[in-house]
Amino acid sequence: MGGINIVQSPISTERVVAFTTLRPGGVSQAPFNSLNLAGHVGDNPDHVAENRARIADYLPGCSPPVWLEQVHGVRVVAAHDVAAGEMPVADASWTSRPGLPLVVLTADCLPIVLVNRAETKVAIAHAGWRGLAAGILPQLMRHLGNPQDLRAWIGPGILQPAFEVGSDVVRAFVGSLGKQVLSCFQQGVESEKFYADLPALAKIYLQRAGVLNISGGTWCTATDSKKFFSHRRDGLTGRMATIVALLP
């Protein structure tokens, strides 16, 4: 398997593979050490290319992954319509094509994977607070059929004890979801500071849409520097990749 380490998603089956890469097992040097998979953070491009090549062992028989230029927005693309080598500006993708891996890069934001019960469609979202509050998950689920037939997995991201935000973030979610979401924020020492529970906010969007089967949301990128990159913790750093594919 090329020596890399992953967090395997519980929604993986004989027909679906889903996982998040961890820091060890690559060739990048500090501060991107070692399995940095992002080409936009200032790392040596040759190192990034080698690191990306190493994940191919987890995707037997698959085409090259569809990478996105992520902008914390709500645009969703059908990955099977993306030309080879193109990197669309979007924060979510979906496909019904076997053997076509979907990817998002994260270093605190949530990667969220969706698969339908029949295992004929998979989807993935890059969901930081801006994307969540703007509606990235409802936008994505429009392409996937009955939400009650979906399984969702929330991959590694920053958790509440480490995620300090301002009152503007609280207002954004109250405006989107109502006062129910106030339970997802703990007051900080400063009156205008709060600690946000990002996975809990994601679950509200999923549950309101009708998704019943939700797992994950338990790994904190900011507090485990051996396993995870964290922009909040380190500033200049690498990115993990979360990948999902229907196996060919």
Secondary structure, 3 states (H helix, E strand, C coil): CCCCCEEECCCCCCCEEEEEECCCCCCCCCCCCCCCCCCCCCCCHHHHHHHHHHHHHHCCCCCCCECCECCCCCCEEEHHHCCCCCCCECCEEEECCCCCCEEEEECCCEEEEEEECCCCCEEEEEECHHHHHHCHHHHHHCCCCCHHHEEEEECCECCHHHCEEEHHHHHHHHHHHCHHHHHHEEECCCCCEEEECHHHHHHHHHHHHCCCEEEECCCECCCCCCCCCCHHHHCCCCCEEEEEEECC
